[in-house]
Amino acid sequence: MGVGIEEESTGIRHRGCSCTKDDFLPEESFKSWSNYGRALKKTPSRLMNRVLTRSLDSAELEVKTRSNNEMKRTLTWWDLMWFGMGAVIGAGIFVLTGLEANQVAGPAVVLSYVVSGISALLSVFCYTEFAVEIPVAGGSFAYLRVELGEFVAFIAAGNILLEYVIGGAAVARSWTSYFATLCNHSPDQFRIHAHHLQEGYNYLDPIAIGVIIIITFIAVKSTKASSRINYIASIFHMIVILFIIVAGLANANTKNYADFAPKGTRGIFKASAVLFFAYVGFDAVSTMAEETKNPGRDIPIGLVGSMIITTTIYCLMAVTLCLMQPYQDINPDAPFSVAFSAIGWDWAKYLVALGALKGMTSVLLVGAVGQARYLTHIARTHMMPPWFAQVDAKTGTPANATITMMAATAVIAFFTKLDILSNLLSISTLFIFMLVALALLVRRYYVSGVTTRSDRNKLIIFLILILASSIGTAAYWGLSEDGWIGYCVTGPIWLLSTVGLRFFVPQAREAKVWGVPLVPWLPSISIAINIFLLGSIDKDSFIRFGAWTVALLVYYLFFGLHASYDTSKVLELKSGSKLETGKAGYGESEEEPTESSPKSMNSLSLPD
C-alpha cells in the first residue's frame, strides 16, 4: 500500500488530497510493526548517516516536485518589500517597546532597537544569499540542510515552527489588547479569567482565536491576494506610524530623557534580546522565494530594503514614545494609545489603536503564509508527514500546512501571556539566525571535492573557536555583573579566529548572483551578536526551549529519522545517483537499494 505517487515528466506528484495512514507514514519502515522494530534497531547507524549527510542545492530545488502542484510565481521585489514590513512592524513595536522601556531600559530602549536591528540586518544579509541561490519554500531549513546537514536542519526546523506558532500567538493576543483599547476597555476585560489555571496561562482569549481563523482563510485562498491585502493594510499602517512620529515629537518633553539609561548597559542589552521579537518575521519573506518572479533581483531588494526601513521606523517610534511620557508612566499593554491620552489627545488613541490593529493583522497574515511554507518544505523531505507538503491545485497554496500551523497558533494564543511568549520566541529566533550565519561560512569555505583535508580541518577549528568564544562572552555577561577580565580572553579569541579564517582558509565558493559582503567578518559578527543576546534572556525561557528541543529529538529518533532515511534511499534508487553529499557508512546491517531492486518508487519502499 503506497503513498500514491505518480511519476510524471515534471517530477513526483501526489494524488488529490486525502487523509489516510499512507499520507502520513508511507515509508517502508512504517509498513508493519515488524518493519518498525527493525528500523528502530538500526537507529544508531541511520542517525550517523543522516548527521553526516548534506543535501545539494539541486536536491532542495528538486523536492519542490513532491507537492501536489507548483506554487505560483506571482511576487516581485515590491511585494516582498511590503511583505517584509508587514511581517515585522506589529506587536513588537506597539507593545514590547512600552514594556521594555517601562521595566528594563528606560529611554535607552532606542539603543536596544539599534543593537537588535544591527543583529537582524546582519542575519538578513546571510538569508539573502541563500534565498537567491536556493529559491525554495523551506527558508532556513533548506539552507541548513545543504550546509550543516539534515540533523541540525531538523532541530532548527522544529524551533522555526515553534518561533512562528509563538510569534503568531503573541501577536494575536496583542491584537486583543489594542482592540480593547479601541473599545475603551482594559485588555483583560475582553478575556476570560480561568481561576483554576496556572498564573500566566489563566486569561483565555477568544478574540485571538477569531482573528486567527479569518487570517487562515485569507492565507489559504491565495498568496497574491494575501500580498494585496498586506499591501493595503501596510499603507494605512505607515500613515498611522507617520502620524505617531510627527504628532508625538510635536508634544515632546526633553526632560523625560533626563534619566536616559536607568539600568545601564545591562538594561540596554537585556531589552535588546527581548526586542529582537520585534524583528521576527523577515525570515518569512525568504520562504516566498519559490513564488518570486526573479529571485536574484527581487529578494535582495525586498529583504534588505524592508529591514533598513523597519529599523529606522522602530528607532524613531521608540524616541517619540519616551519623549512623550516619563518611562515610569508608559503603559506596558498599549503604550502609544495611552501616551496620547496622557497628553490630552484622547481622540488620537483610537487612530493609534486602529493602526496597531492593521499592523498586527499584517504580521499575522505574513506569518501564516511563511510558516506554512516552512512546514511544506520540511514535509517534502518526509521528516514531517508528507500530507503537509500537498499544494492545492486551485489556489496554489499549501492548505494543509497553513491550517495545521494556524490551529496550533490558536491554541497557544488562547492560553498564554505575551511576556512568556516573547522571551521564548527570542531564543528560537536568535538560535536559528546564528545557525544560518554559521552555515554561510561553511558554504563559502567548504565544498566537497574542492576543499582539501587540511583546509577543512582549519575551517572546523576556527569555527569552533568563533562559537566557543562567543558563547564564553555571553556566559560571562550573564553570570558576571561587573567583571571585565573574561572579555579580555574571549574577545581576542573571537578576533584571532576570524582573522585566521580570513587569511589561512581559502574560500571554496563565490556567490553566483548576490553575495554577502565582508566575508568572513559579517557572518562572524552575526554569530557573536546573536549568541551574546541569548545571554541576556531569562533562565525559565531556556528551560522551556530545552524541553521543546528534547521533544524534537524524541520525535526525530522515533519517526523523522526513519522516514527521511527511507525517502533518501528510494530517491537515490530512482535517480540512479546520489542527491546528497558527505555520506557516512551505513553500517553492515543497513540495506542499500540497488538498480535491480524489484520495488518501485510508487510505494516509497526500500528493497527487502
C-alpha positions as semicolon CSV with decimal commas, in nm:
position;residue;x (nm);y (nm);z (nm)
1;M;0,000;0,000;0,000
2;G;0,181;0,314;-0,113
3;V;0,165;0,684;-0,084
4;G;0,012;0,709;-0,424
5;I;0,298;0,878;-0,602
6;E;0,259;0,916;-0,976
7;E;0,564;0,957;-1,198
8;E;0,528;1,243;-1,441
9;S;0,766;1,432;-1,660
10;T;0,768;1,725;-1,423
11;G;0,856;1,521;-1,117
12;I;0,674;1,338;-0,842
13;R;0,314;1,430;-0,774
14;H;0,070;1,305;-0,518
15;R;-0,287;1,213;-0,585
16;G;-0,551;1,454;-0,469
17;C;-0,576;1,546;-0,106
18;S;-0,660;1,251;0,117
19;C;-0,615;1,164;0,478
20;T;-0,504;0,802;0,510
21;K;-0,224;0,636;0,701
22;D;-0,007;0,644;0,387
23;D;-0,044;1,020;0,363
24;F;0,133;1,047;0,698
25;L;0,365;0,743;0,721
26;P;0,411;0,598;0,371
27;E;0,771;0,484;0,419
28;E;0,888;0,122;0,431
29;S;0,988;0,147;0,798
30;F;0,624;0,203;0,894
31;K;0,456;-0,060;0,673
32;S;0,427;-0,301;0,965
33;W;0,521;-0,331;1,330
34;S;0,799;-0,576;1,241
35;N;0,944;-0,327;0,989
36;Y;0,930;-0,055;1,252
37;G;1,107;-0,278;1,503
38;R;1,387;-0,349;1,258
39;A;1,415;0,023;1,180
40;L;1,450;0,110;1,549
41;K;1,734;-0,141;1,585
42;K;1,918;0,040;1,306
43;T;1,870;0,383;1,466
44;P;2,242;0,436;1,552
45;S;2,370;0,366;1,200
46;R;2,087;0,562;1,039
47;L;2,145;0,854;1,273
48;M;2,514;0,860;1,187
49;N;2,423;0,855;0,820
50;R;2,184;1,149;0,848
51;V;2,412;1,351;1,077
52;L;2,691;1,332;0,819
53;T;2,464;1,387;0,519
54;R;2,447;1,722;0,346
55;S;2,189;1,790;0,079
56;L;2,273;1,951;-0,255
57;D;2,132;2,276;-0,390
58;S;1,985;2,080;-0,679
59;A;1,822;1,831;-0,443
60;E;1,649;2,110;-0,249
61;L;1,518;2,252;-0,575
62;E;1,407;1,907;-0,690
63;V;1,197;1,831;-0,382
64;K;0,953;2,100;-0,494
65;T;0,807;1,831;-0,719
66;R;0,691;1,633;-0,415
67;S;0,399;1,868;-0,359
68;N;0,075;1,819;-0,549
69;N;0,132;2,125;-0,765
70;E;0,376;2,409;-0,824
71;M;0,342;2,726;-0,621
72;K;0,257;3,020;-0,846
73;R;0,535;3,271;-0,924
74;T;0,349;3,597;-0,875
75;L;0,565;3,810;-0,641
76;T;0,803;4,098;-0,723
77;W;1,050;4,292;-0,510
78;W;0,772;4,541;-0,437
79;D;0,555;4,262;-0,293
80;L;0,849;4,130;-0,089
81;M;0,929;4,477;0,044
82;W;0,576;4,521;0,176
83;F;0,564;4,162;0,297
84;G;0,884;4,232;0,489
85;M;0,745;4,542;0,657
86;G;0,408;4,375;0,709
87;A;0,578;4,076;0,868
88;V;0,782;4,280;1,113
89;I;0,605;4,603;1,210
90;G;0,339;4,485;1,452
91;A;0,313;4,370;1,811
92;G;0,685;4,416;1,874
93;I;0,693;4,791;1,830
94;F;0,339;4,862;1,950
95;V;0,357;4,654;2,268
96;L;0,709;4,548;2,366
97;T;0,851;4,899;2,329
98;G;0,640;5,013;2,620
99;L;0,708;4,701;2,825
100;E;1,088;4,721;2,790
101;A;1,106;5,099;2,828
102;N;0,895;5,088;3,142
103;Q;1,058;4,793;3,315
104;V;1,409;4,748;3,173
105;A;1,581;5,004;2,951
106;G;1,409;5,340;3,002
107;P;1,457;5,592;2,715
108;A;1,767;5,395;2,615
109;V;1,525;5,147;2,458
110;V;1,613;5,322;2,131
111;L;1,968;5,185;2,165
112;S;1,820;4,842;2,233
113;Y;1,644;4,868;1,897
114;V;1,969;4,971;1,731
115;V;2,152;4,667;1,869
116;S;1,880;4,418;1,778
117;G;1,835;4,593;1,442
118;I;2,204;4,554;1,356
119;S;2,185;4,187;1,450
120;A;1,874;4,139;1,238
121;L;2,028;4,321;0,941
122;L;2,339;4,101;0,951
123;S;2,111;3,797;0,952
124;V;1,916;3,941;0,659
125;F;2,236;3,953;0,453
126;C;2,305;3,586;0,528
127;Y;1,948;3,484;0,447
128;T;1,952;3,679;0,123
129;E;2,250;3,499;-0,029
130;F;2,090;3,164;0,047
131;A;1,746;3,267;-0,076
132;V;1,886;3,385;-0,409
133;E;2,081;3,065;-0,474
134;I;1,830;2,818;-0,325
135;P;1,489;2,976;-0,402
136;V;1,262;2,725;-0,228
137;A;0,986;2,750;0,031
138;G;1,199;2,589;0,303
139;G;1,387;2,904;0,400
140;S;1,649;2,845;0,668
141;F;1,557;2,476;0,694
142;A;1,670;2,421;0,334
143;Y;1,983;2,634;0,382
144;L;2,091;2,443;0,693
145;R;2,013;2,107;0,531
146;V;2,251;2,192;0,249
147;E;2,538;2,322;0,462
148;L;2,511;2,175;0,814
149;G;2,328;1,851;0,742
150;E;1,986;1,706;0,797
151;F;2,007;1,656;1,173
152;V;2,098;2,018;1,251
153;A;1,840;2,134;0,997
154;F;1,565;1,935;1,168
155;I;1,641;2,071;1,516
156;A;1,644;2,421;1,369
157;A;1,326;2,347;1,175
158;G;1,142;2,246;1,488
159;N;1,243;2,572;1,651
160;I;1,145;2,764;1,338
161;L;0,796;2,617;1,364
162;L;0,788;2,696;1,736
163;E;0,900;3,050;1,654
164;Y;0,613;3,101;1,413
165;V;0,350;2,948;1,640
166;I;0,462;3,153;1,939
167;G;0,506;3,469;1,733
168;G;0,158;3,437;1,586
169;A;0,011;3,369;1,928
170;A;0,184;3,673;2,079
171;V;0,059;3,899;1,801
172;A;-0,294;3,761;1,824
173;R;-0,309;3,835;2,197
174;S;-0,171;4,185;2,134
175;W;-0,445;4,230;1,875
176;T;-0,699;4,176;2,152
177;S;-0,522;4,430;2,376
178;Y;-0,539;4,709;2,116
179;F;-0,893;4,616;2,017
180;A;-0,993;4,655;2,383
181;T;-0,825;4,998;2,388
182;L;-1,021;5,094;2,078
183;C;-1,340;4,999;2,264
184;N;-1,239;5,190;2,582
185;H;-1,181;4,875;2,785
186;S;-0,878;4,721;2,952
187;P;-0,733;4,421;2,765
188;D;-0,825;4,165;3,030
189;Q;-1,191;4,268;3,018
190;F;-1,205;4,103;2,677
191;R;-1,051;3,782;2,811
192;I;-1,196;3,505;3,027
193;H;-1,030;3,465;3,367
194;A;-0,991;3,093;3,444
195;H;-0,905;3,095;3,814
196;H;-0,811;2,726;3,829
197;L;-0,532;2,756;3,569
198;Q;-0,170;2,850;3,643
199;E;-0,073;3,217;3,651
200;G;0,036;3,332;3,305
201;Y;-0,198;3,087;3,136
202;N;-0,526;3,176;3,303
203;Y;-0,658;3,463;3,087
204;L;-0,830;3,295;2,792
205;D;-0,851;3,495;2,470
206;P;-1,141;3,401;2,237
207;I;-1,097;3,715;2,023
208;A;-0,746;3,599;1,928
209;I;-0,897;3,271;1,807
210;G;-1,145;3,455;1,584
211;V;-0,874;3,673;1,428
212;I;-0,657;3,368;1,355
213;I;-0,948;3,189;1,182
214;I;-1,002;3,486;0,947
215;I;-0,630;3,513;0,872
216;T;-0,613;3,140;0,795
217;F;-0,895;3,171;0,540
218;I;-0,714;3,456;0,359
219;A;-0,374;3,277;0,360
220;V;-0,526;2,957;0,218
221;K;-0,715;3,140;-0,056
222;S;-0,422;3,299;-0,245
223;T;-0,066;3,421;-0,193
224;K;-0,117;3,713;-0,432
225;A;-0,442;3,807;-0,259
226;S;-0,256;3,794;0,074
227;S;0,005;4,025;-0,078
228;R;-0,258;4,277;-0,190
229;I;-0,433;4,277;0,147
230;N;-0,098;4,316;0,322
231;Y;-0,007;4,600;0,084
232;I;-0,328;4,793;0,155
233;A;-0,308;4,734;0,530
234;S;0,059;4,832;0,538
235;I;-0,004;5,163;0,358
236;F;-0,263;5,260;0,619
237;H;-0,026;5,134;0,886
238;M;0,259;5,354;0,760
239;I;0,030;5,660;0,760
240;V;-0,054;5,595;1,126
241;I;0,314;5,548;1,211
242;L;0,400;5,878;1,042
243;F;0,125;6,045;1,244
244;I;0,260;5,895;1,569
245;I;0,612;6,021;1,499
246;V;0,512;6,373;1,388
247;A;0,239;6,429;1,650
248;G;0,444;6,265;1,923
249;L;0,753;6,477;1,857
250;A;0,532;6,786;1,849
251;N;0,445;6,705;2,210
252;A;0,794;6,604;2,315
253;N;0,940;6,691;2,653
254;T;1,318;6,655;2,666
255;K;1,305;6,634;3,047
256;N;1,176;6,280;3,004
257;Y;1,525;6,190;2,877
258;A;1,696;6,310;3,196
259;D;1,737;5,953;3,324
260;F;1,832;5,803;2,989
261;A;1,955;5,456;3,091
262;P;1,825;5,380;3,442
263;K;1,964;5,024;3,439
264;G;2,278;5,097;3,242
265;T;2,432;4,892;2,966
266;R;2,294;4,567;3,105
267;G;1,940;4,700;3,075
268;I;2,001;4,803;2,713
269;F;2,122;4,457;2,609
270;K;1,861;4,275;2,814
271;A;1,592;4,475;2,636
272;S;1,763;4,409;2,301
273;A;1,728;4,034;2,349
274;V;1,354;4,066;2,405
275;L;1,303;4,334;2,140
276;F;1,452;4,100;1,884
277;F;1,094;3,976;1,881
278;A;1,008;4,300;1,700
279;Y;1,227;4,193;1,406
280;V;1,093;3,840;1,384
281;G;0,910;3,779;1,061
282;F;1,152;3,889;0,791
283;D;1,264;3,526;0,752
284;A;0,909;3,453;0,634
285;V;0,992;3,657;0,325
286;S;1,275;3,417;0,236
287;T;1,023;3,131;0,227
288;M;0,847;3,312;-0,059
289;A;1,148;3,276;-0,289
290;E;0,974;2,989;-0,464
291;E;0,690;3,224;-0,557
292;T;0,914;3,514;-0,665
293;K;0,938;3,601;-1,035
294;N;1,307;3,700;-1,033
295;P;1,473;3,579;-0,708
296;G;1,821;3,712;-0,797
297;R;1,693;4,070;-0,821
298;D;1,378;4,076;-0,611
299;I;1,493;3,901;-0,291
300;P;1,793;4,126;-0,208
301;I;1,590;4,442;-0,270
302;G;1,287;4,313;-0,081
303;L;1,468;4,171;0,222
304;V;1,744;4,425;0,280
305;G;1,528;4,723;0,184
306;S;1,243;4,632;0,418
307;M;1,481;4,570;0,710
308;I;1,655;4,909;0,675
309;I;1,321;5,091;0,659
310;T;1,186;4,892;0,955
311;T;1,487;4,960;1,178
312;T;1,465;5,334;1,107
313;I;1,094;5,339;1,191
314;Y;1,149;5,146;1,514
315;C;1,414;5,385;1,639
316;L;1,202;5,693;1,557
317;M;0,897;5,545;1,733
318;A;1,099;5,449;2,041
319;V;1,243;5,801;2,067
320;T;0,897;5,950;2,024
321;L;0,733;5,738;2,294
322;C;0,994;5,817;2,557
323;L;0,982;6,191;2,479
324;M;0,603;6,195;2,520
325;Q;0,597;6,034;2,867
326;P;0,837;5,961;3,152
327;Y;0,939;5,597;3,110
328;Q;0,793;5,513;3,453
329;D;0,445;5,615;3,330
330;I;0,448;5,427;2,999
331;N;0,171;5,168;2,976
332;P;0,313;4,817;2,906
333;D;-0,001;4,690;2,725
334;A;-0,091;4,974;2,487
335;P;0,189;5,232;2,527
336;F;0,124;5,462;2,231
337;S;-0,252;5,485;2,279
338;V;-0,218;5,566;2,649
339;A;0,065;5,814;2,579
340;F;-0,163;6,020;2,356
341;S;-0,434;6,012;2,624
342;A;-0,177;6,138;2,873
343;I;-0,106;6,450;2,665
344;G;-0,478;6,520;2,624
345;W;-0,521;6,380;2,272
346;D;-0,784;6,122;2,361
347;W;-0,912;6,110;2,004
348;A;-0,566;6,011;1,877
349;K;-0,557;5,691;2,079
350;Y;-0,831;5,549;1,857
351;L;-0,629;5,620;1,544
352;V;-0,319;5,467;1,703
353;A;-0,511;5,158;1,817
354;L;-0,661;5,116;1,470
355;G;-0,317;5,148;1,308
356;A;-0,173;4,894;1,552
357;L;-0,455;4,653;1,467
358;K;-0,383;4,693;1,097
359;G;-0,012;4,630;1,158
360;M;-0,068;4,323;1,370
361;T;-0,315;4,187;1,114
362;S;-0,041;4,213;0,850
363;V;0,206;4,038;1,080
364;L;-0,039;3,753;1,135
365;L;-0,108;3,724;0,764
366;V;0,257;3,716;0,655
367;G;0,337;3,477;0,940
368;A;0,060;3,243;0,827
369;V;0,200;3,244;0,474
370;G;0,561;3,193;0,586
371;Q;0,513;2,922;0,847
372;A;0,305;2,709;0,611
373;R;0,584;2,716;0,353
374;Y;0,840;2,610;0,609
375;L;0,628;2,313;0,710
376;T;0,562;2,232;0,343
377;H;0,931;2,204;0,261
378;I;1,011;2,005;0,576
379;A;0,732;1,763;0,482
380;R;0,876;1,729;0,131
381;T;1,181;1,566;0,290
382;H;0,947;1,335;0,490
383;M;1,095;1,450;0,820
384;M;0,737;1,559;0,879
385;P;0,442;1,367;0,727
386;P;0,416;1,431;0,350
387;W;0,047;1,519;0,390
388;F;0,168;1,864;0,495
389;A;0,354;1,908;0,166
390;Q;0,044;1,899;-0,051
391;V;-0,025;2,216;-0,250
392;D;-0,381;2,285;-0,353
393;A;-0,425;2,277;-0,732
394;K;-0,676;2,563;-0,740
395;T;-0,524;2,814;-0,501
396;G;-0,156;2,720;-0,541
397;T;-0,114;2,737;-0,163
398;P;-0,016;2,471;0,095
399;A;-0,360;2,449;0,255
400;N;-0,291;2,155;0,488
401;A;0,021;2,312;0,634
402;T;-0,145;2,653;0,672
403;I;-0,448;2,521;0,859
404;T;-0,239;2,298;1,087
405;M;0,008;2,568;1,186
406;M;-0,261;2,827;1,248
407;A;-0,460;2,580;1,459
408;A;-0,153;2,532;1,681
409;T;-0,111;2,911;1,696
410;A;-0,472;2,949;1,805
411;V;-0,432;2,701;2,092
412;I;-0,122;2,881;2,229
413;A;-0,282;3,226;2,183
414;F;-0,590;3,117;2,376
415;F;-0,393;3,050;2,696
416;T;-0,051;3,218;2,715
417;K;0,051;3,571;2,820
418;L;0,269;3,791;2,599
419;D;0,574;3,817;2,827
420;I;0,610;3,437;2,842
421;L;0,580;3,415;2,463
422;S;0,821;3,697;2,375
423;N;1,120;3,560;2,569
424;L;1,080;3,209;2,433
425;L;1,038;3,342;2,081
426;S;1,360;3,544;2,100
427;I;1,560;3,233;2,197
428;S;1,437;3,034;1,898
429;T;1,497;3,323;1,659
430;L;1,847;3,409;1,779
431;F;1,945;3,041;1,776
432;I;1,831;2,997;1,416
433;F;1,988;3,321;1,292
434;M;2,318;3,214;1,448
435;L;2,299;2,879;1,265
436;V;2,226;3,047;0,931
437;A;2,534;3,272;0,969
438;L;2,741;2,965;1,057
439;A;2,600;2,784;0,752
440;L;2,701;3,073;0,528
441;L;3,063;3,045;0,643
442;V;3,054;2,672;0,573
443;R;2,906;2,740;0,228
444;R;3,178;2,985;0,134
445;Y;3,474;2,789;0,274
446;Y;3,383;2,424;0,223
447;V;3,289;2,240;-0,096
448;S;3,314;1,862;-0,105
449;G;3,582;1,756;-0,351
450;V;3,729;2,106;-0,369
451;T;3,839;2,190;-0,015
452;T;4,148;2,000;0,094
453;R;4,153;1,797;0,415
454;S;4,396;2,045;0,570
455;D;4,176;2,345;0,487
456;R;3,868;2,161;0,610
457;N;4,033;2,090;0,946
458;K;4,144;2,452;0,981
459;L;3,789;2,565;0,899
460;I;3,644;2,338;1,168
461;I;3,893;2,464;1,428
462;F;3,829;2,832;1,350
463;L;3,451;2,786;1,353
464;I;3,464;2,603;1,687
465;L;3,677;2,884;1,832
466;I;3,437;3,151;1,699
467;L;3,141;2,968;1,856
468;A;3,322;2,893;2,182
469;S;3,447;3,249;2,230
470;S;3,102;3,390;2,152
471;I;2,937;3,151;2,399
472;G;3,203;3,239;2,658
473;T;3,135;3,610;2,616
474;A;2,759;3,558;2,650
475;A;2,800;3,332;2,954
476;Y;3,035;3,578;3,125
477;W;2,790;3,859;3,056
478;G;2,505;3,658;3,205
479;L;2,695;3,544;3,515
480;S;2,916;3,842;3,597
481;E;2,756;4,173;3,688
482;D;3,068;4,392;3,689
483;G;3,354;4,174;3,565
484;W;3,567;4,251;3,262
485;I;3,860;4,006;3,270
486;G;3,664;3,737;3,086
487;Y;3,609;3,966;2,788
488;C;3,987;4,014;2,762
489;V;4,008;3,640;2,693
490;T;3,702;3,568;2,481
491;G;3,722;3,885;2,269
492;P;4,076;3,825;2,132
493;I;3,997;3,456;2,068
494;W;3,698;3,556;1,852
495;L;3,902;3,820;1,671
496;L;4,200;3,593;1,601
497;S;3,972;3,309;1,491
498;T;3,801;3,532;1,237
499;V;4,136;3,667;1,118
500;G;4,262;3,310;1,084
501;L;3,958;3,214;0,879
502;R;4,013;3,516;0,655
503;F;4,382;3,463;0,583
504;F;4,453;3,091;0,632
505;V;4,150;2,921;0,474
506;P;4,082;2,991;0,105
507;Q;3,722;3,042;0,001
508;A;3,599;2,740;-0,196
509;R;3,295;2,908;-0,347
510;E;3,192;3,254;-0,464
511;A;2,834;3,376;-0,463
512;K;2,676;3,321;-0,805
513;V;2,429;3,610;-0,816
514;W;2,427;3,811;-0,493
515;G;2,675;3,764;-0,212
516;V;2,720;3,874;0,148
517;P;2,991;4,143;0,167
518;L;3,290;4,131;0,402
519;V;3,304;3,753;0,447
520;P;3,401;3,618;0,698
521;W;3,364;3,929;0,913
522;L;2,994;3,994;0,866
523;P;2,876;3,635;0,935
524;S;3,119;3,602;1,226
525;I;2,989;3,924;1,384
526;S;2,634;3,797;1,331
527;I;2,719;3,476;1,520
528;A;2,876;3,671;1,807
529;I;2,589;3,920;1,844
530;N;2,316;3,657;1,827
531;I;2,485;3,440;2,089
532;F;2,557;3,745;2,306
533;L;2,190;3,845;2,305
534;L;2,100;3,490;2,405
535;G;2,300;3,551;2,722
536;S;2,054;3,824;2,826
537;I;1,743;3,602;2,825
538;D;1,598;3,464;3,149
539;K;1,659;3,109;3,276
540;D;1,297;2,993;3,258
541;S;1,284;3,063;2,886
542;F;1,592;2,846;2,832
543;I;1,426;2,565;3,029
544;R;1,120;2,582;2,801
545;F;1,349;2,596;2,497
546;G;1,540;2,290;2,620
547;A;1,220;2,095;2,685
548;W;1,097;2,166;2,331
549;T;1,432;2,063;2,182
550;V;1,422;1,732;2,374
551;A;1,070;1,670;2,240
552;L;1,203;1,732;1,887
553;L;1,484;1,481;1,939
554;V;1,238;1,215;2,058
555;Y;1,017;1,267;1,753
556;Y;1,317;1,260;1,520
557;L;1,465;0,940;1,662
558;F;1,136;0,751;1,652
559;F;0,980;0,888;1,333
560;G;1,153;1,163;1,134
561;L;1,490;0,987;1,109
562;H;1,349;0,666;0,961
563;A;1,108;0,844;0,727
564;S;1,375;1,071;0,579
565;Y;1,627;0,786;0,557
566;D;1,385;0,565;0,361
567;T;1,292;0,854;0,135
568;S;1,655;0,939;0,053
569;K;1,731;0,575;-0,032
570;V;1,432;0,546;-0,266
571;L;1,513;0,873;-0,439
572;E;1,872;0,761;-0,494
573;L;1,742;0,437;-0,642
574;K;1,509;0,622;-0,874
575;S;1,758;0,884;-0,987
576;G;2,048;0,645;-1,021
577;S;2,271;0,896;-0,845
578;K;2,315;1,042;-0,502
579;L;2,126;1,361;-0,434
580;E;2,326;1,423;-0,120
581;T;2,690;1,452;-0,022
582;G;2,902;1,363;0,277
583;K;2,761;1,012;0,322
584;A;2,875;0,811;0,618
585;G;2,894;0,436;0,615
586;Y;2,556;0,281;0,652
587;G;2,664;0,003;0,880
588;E;2,676;-0,366;0,798
589;S;2,313;-0,423;0,894
590;E;2,175;-0,141;0,680
591;E;2,036;-0,233;0,339
592;E;2,111;-0,013;0,043
593;P;1,891;-0,003;-0,266
594;T;2,033;-0,139;-0,588
595;E;1,941;-0,092;-0,950
596;S;1,799;-0,444;-0,964
597;S;1,567;-0,391;-0,671
598;P;1,215;-0,510;-0,753
599;K;1,044;-0,236;-0,558
600;S;0,907;0,061;-0,749
601;M;0,912;0,415;-0,625
602;N;0,535;0,427;-0,631
603;S;0,523;0,261;-0,291
604;L;0,808;0,458;-0,139
605;S;0,953;0,128;-0,020
606;L;1,308;0,018;0,035
607;P;1,421;-0,318;-0,106
608;D;1,378;-0,618;0,119
